[in-house]
Amino acid sequence: MDTSKNLFPHDHYVNAERRKELINQKPLLIWLSGLSGSGKSTIANTLEKKLFENGYLSYLLDGDNIRIGLNKDLGFSDNDRKENIRRISEVSRLMLDAGLIVITAFISPFEEERELAKSLVKEENYFLVHVNCSVEKCEERDVKGLYKKARAGEIKNFTGIDSPYEVPDNPNLIVDTEKESVNESVNKIFTAITNKIK
């Protein structure tokens, strides 16, 4: 049953434009996509620290933390992965409306999901970073022991092993964590977004 025809969003006095003026920054969604173990969470955390130190108000949404709470009812089937990203995109949209710079660190393996996120927040508010790292290198790191479990058949639908990762067609930026240090990658992102958030 479609109830959307009975919903009537309110126009609030305190809107996105007024919040933007109050905190003196432009909101932006910085979407980090890459394989498990590529360095997304480390980069996201270091980037948020750099933003904070430079006077920017931001919020970090990380894959594991979101799945422990908001999305704990979702598994890792293709449909659940898509719903996971849809919910994250909606939360990000609300946070952008509040005037925040939002950093997300999700594998987000499908182009369709990333395009959905972009369409929900509008292209000018979306900055896609492909955190590039080979499966071999990610598996070599295997910080959480997930690749080992996936190889043993203990985890199904694991991206890069038995579920695909669609490399972004046209990201705003690529960071290569096999060749760059965390700080080099973070500085690349910070430099690229500076003109978008001032």
PyMOL commands that set and color helices and strands:
alter all, ss='L'
color gray80, all
select helices_A, chain A and resi 4-6+16-23+40-53+63-68+78-97+111-121+123-125+135-141+146-151+182-197
alter helices_A, ss='H'
color red, helices_A
select strands_A, chain A and resi 28-33+58-62+101-106+126-132+173-176
alter strands_A, ss='S'
color yellow, strands_A
deselect
rebuild
show_as cartoon
